[in-house]
Amino acid sequence: MEERLKIAVQKSGRLHDGSLSLLAECGIRIDNGFNQLIAQARDFPADILFLRNSDIPRYLEDGVADVAILGENVLIEKGKDYTILQKLGFSRCRLSLAIPKNEDYTGLGWFMNKKLATSYPNTLANFLEDNNIDAEIHEISGSVEIAPSIGLAEGICDLVSSGSTLLQNGLKEVEVILKSESCLVKGPSLSSAKEEIASEILFRIKAVLASRNNKYI
Ligand code: PRT
């Protein structure tokens, strides 16, 4: 039986459209499947799995998915040492520290002994440790920006793209911890047949990205 590469993409959310349009530009098209967990690509030996972005590292680890399109920030948070085959250039954002806008920011020392809310506890803990800052991390899964105004935390660590959510919540960005974008990632153990299919996809993606770049020059 012909081997098929299982490609994980986000089921819905910020990475979904960019992932499917990139695959389509590479000639990997699916008929419907948006409401399914899995869809077969037309005329290409691959199946698309629709999963939550935050669950994708686990599926790669378990070999349920072979390659995936996801945000680098998720890989870093989960601490998985996967091979990034290609950075894809969409869904760019940064993981930043923010504090109430009226605070006088004096540098990283400001965070000493403060309570910080985040959905990225591991990345934040590593950053604080690298900078010798003792602070209390309060993990929450969403609406991180409201934490200071409801008295849950004194500062936050969250993803920022335009900055308007911070502004709306009376916060200012004071430190960038990391920059992230979508990337194509490979799971830990692929058969040689799957490696070949993954190489073909990578080749096509590089061609698409190069032609997109040429359009901007
Ligand atoms: O539910 P699932 O596990 O699939 O994913 P998710 O909840 O992480 O999904 P989603 O769609 O919100 O984000 C998917 C990925 O998009 C993230 O992991 C990042 O790699 C990337 N990305 C890019 C962002 C943003 N930009 C972004 N701005 N993810 C989240 N945000 C949020 C941020 O958390 C904050 O609430 O948008 C708000 C800030 O946006 P601005 O424009 O006001 O600064």
Boltz pocket constraint, residues with backbone or C-beta under 6 A from the ligand:
constraints:
  - pocket:
      binder: B
      contacts: [[A, 10], [A, 11], [A, 12], [A, 13], [A, 14], [A, 15], [A, 51], [A, 52], [A, 53], [A, 54], [A, 55], [A, 70], [A, 71], [A, 72], [A, 73], [A, 74], [A, 91], [A, 92], [A, 93], [A, 158], [A, 159], [A, 160], [A, 161], [A, 162], [A, 163], [A, 164], [A, 165], [A, 166], [A, 180], [A, 181], [A, 182]]
      max_distance: 6.0
